[in-house]
């Protein structure tokens, strides 16, 4: 991309970088438009099997929407119907890992929550900071926090807007692993490479099942899982997996 979203590919792994470090990677409307254009292309590209999302520089993952742009909307209804960067990322069928390298505040927290897996630098911090300015998040923070951390921790974050550090984020389950800042992107990329080595249809099905488990009742979610299991079992990759198992070799998966 030519604006403030940078996308690079290494093998089967794409690295998406919010590239506005002088503004703590605050998201503009043009950056949202770039993401909305980029995400479908990632999903349509079979050579991209996993994605890492991070922020440029050492200070911030993202502090969310650029507050200076909020008054450019033509009223609350126009703002409510905006094409949102968190919606774009959440729509990605490809597995996505957040490499949280600093502040993840406001929409930056929502962006991290929109990823499937979150790794963080030991210097990272997290906050649902909107309440301090007179509003609340609108990119999924309430539902996604409630699905990710204990209720009392979600309430504390949402009602105070106060930041928590990386150690506290790990304790409550907001992130799955902490690493030193210099090791963050290599760690996230290595995890993405492992995911990318799996059969891509099965990986996409596993991600879809996780989303279903959040929004469906138990029996409906299990039935949905079974339907996708049957679809995955009928793929060429599944046949290759069975053959590789029988022949005691590594499978060659092509996403078919």
ABEGO torsion letter per residue (X at the ends): XABABBBBBBEABBBBBBBBAAAGGBBBAAAAAAAAAAAAAAAABAABABBBBBBBEAABABAEBBAAAAAABBEAAAAAABBBAAAAAAABABBBBBBBABBBBEAAAAAAAABABBBBBAABBBBBAAAAAGBBBAAGAAAAAAAABBAAAAAAAAAAGBBBBAAAAAAAGABABBBBAAAAAAAAAAAAAAAAABBAAAAAAAAAAAAAAAABBAAAAAAAAAAAAAAAAABAAAAAAAAAAAAGBBBBBAGX
